[in-house]
Amino acid sequence: MTTSVELPGFASRQEGDGFVLHVHGTSRYLYANASAHEALSALRSGSPAHEVASAVATRYPSAADRADRLLAELVEVVAGQRERAGAADGAVPRICPLTDLIGDSADRCETFGMPL
């Protein structure tokens, strides 16, 4: 992985086809599709980054040439150093602020019954 950013802790809850993440110690809520959540959860569980990136590359051939960078970008989003990462559509891992999906109500997360 090409980042030195540490993955912050987060709580997650499945909502539809993806997951809402609340980054511990912040008021930040993110939306991750299932593949991004799977990759981040593997990292959180202690799987080596190179193994997670390899799994992403194998599972999503369209992202194979950028799997390491994509994984690094996912971590940077959770860490608050980027706004969003990944493909705008499709199964390739992606993560974005929850406000991208539900607007300003994400600040209170009433739609999802937050906090997590």
C-alpha positions as CSV (number, residue, x, y, z in Angstrom):
1,M,0.0,0.0,0.0
2,T,1.4,3.4,-0.9
3,T,0.2,5.4,2.1
4,S,1.5,5.7,5.7
5,V,-1.9,6.7,7.0
6,E,-3.2,4.4,9.8
7,L,-6.7,3.1,9.5
8,P,-8.8,4.8,12.2
9,G,-11.4,2.7,14.1
10,F,-14.9,2.7,12.8
11,A,-18.3,1.2,13.5
12,S,-20.4,0.0,10.6
13,R,-23.9,-1.0,9.8
14,Q,-25.3,-2.5,6.7
15,E,-27.8,-0.4,4.8
16,G,-29.1,-1.6,1.5
17,D,-26.3,-2.8,-0.7
18,G,-23.6,-1.0,1.3
19,F,-22.5,0.1,4.7
20,V,-22.7,3.3,6.7
21,L,-19.5,3.8,8.7
22,H,-19.0,6.1,11.7
23,V,-15.4,7.0,12.3
24,H,-14.6,6.7,16.0
25,G,-13.9,10.0,17.7
26,T,-15.4,12.1,15.0
27,S,-18.8,13.2,13.7
28,R,-18.0,11.8,10.2
29,Y,-20.3,9.3,8.5
30,L,-19.3,7.5,5.3
31,Y,-20.9,5.2,2.9
32,A,-18.9,2.3,1.6
33,N,-20.1,-0.2,-1.0
34,A,-19.8,-3.9,0.1
35,S,-16.4,-4.4,-1.6
36,A,-14.9,-1.4,0.1
37,H,-16.3,-2.4,3.5
38,E,-14.9,-5.9,2.9
39,A,-11.4,-4.5,2.2
40,L,-11.5,-2.1,5.1
41,S,-12.8,-4.8,7.5
42,A,-9.9,-7.1,6.4
43,L,-7.4,-4.4,7.2
44,R,-9.1,-3.6,10.5
45,S,-8.8,-7.4,11.4
46,G,-5.1,-7.3,10.8
47,S,-4.8,-8.7,7.3
48,P,-1.6,-7.5,5.6
49,A,-2.3,-4.6,3.2
50,H,-0.6,-6.4,0.3
51,E,-2.9,-9.5,0.7
52,V,-6.0,-7.3,0.8
53,A,-4.8,-5.4,-2.3
54,S,-4.1,-8.7,-4.1
55,A,-7.6,-9.9,-3.2
56,V,-9.1,-6.7,-4.7
57,A,-7.0,-7.1,-7.8
58,T,-8.1,-10.7,-8.3
59,R,-11.8,-10.0,-7.6
60,Y,-12.0,-6.8,-9.7
61,P,-9.7,-7.2,-12.8
62,S,-10.7,-3.7,-14.0
63,A,-9.0,-2.4,-10.8
64,A,-6.0,-4.8,-10.9
65,D,-3.4,-2.2,-12.1
66,R,-4.4,0.2,-9.3
67,A,-5.4,-2.0,-6.4
68,D,-2.7,-0.9,-4.1
69,R,-3.5,2.8,-4.7
70,L,-7.2,2.2,-4.4
71,L,-6.8,0.5,-1.0
72,A,-4.6,3.4,0.2
73,E,-7.2,5.8,-1.0
74,L,-10.0,4.0,0.9
75,V,-7.9,4.3,4.1
76,E,-7.2,8.0,3.4
77,V,-11.0,8.6,3.2
78,V,-11.6,6.9,6.5
79,A,-8.7,8.9,8.0
80,G,-10.2,12.2,6.7
81,Q,-7.5,12.9,4.2
82,R,-9.7,12.5,1.1
83,E,-13.3,13.1,0.4
84,R,-14.0,9.9,-1.7
85,A,-12.3,7.1,-3.5
86,G,-13.1,4.4,-6.0
87,A,-15.4,4.0,-8.9
88,A,-18.5,6.1,-9.2
89,D,-20.5,3.0,-10.1
90,G,-20.0,-0.8,-10.3
91,A,-18.7,-3.3,-7.8
92,V,-15.1,-1.8,-7.6
93,P,-14.6,-0.6,-4.0
94,R,-15.8,2.9,-3.4
95,I,-16.4,5.1,-0.4
96,C,-17.8,8.6,0.0
97,P,-19.3,10.9,2.6
98,L,-22.8,9.9,3.5
99,T,-24.0,13.3,2.5
100,D,-23.3,12.3,-1.1
101,L,-26.3,10.0,-0.8
102,I,-28.7,11.5,1.6
103,G,-27.8,15.2,1.7
104,D,-27.6,17.3,4.8
105,S,-29.7,14.9,6.9
106,A,-26.5,12.8,7.1
107,D,-25.2,15.3,9.7
108,R,-27.8,14.0,12.1
109,C,-28.1,10.6,10.5
110,E,-31.8,10.4,11.3
111,T,-32.4,8.4,8.2
112,F,-30.2,5.6,9.6
113,G,-31.1,5.8,13.2
114,M,-27.5,6.7,14.2
115,P,-25.3,6.9,16.1
116,L,-23.9,3.4,15.5
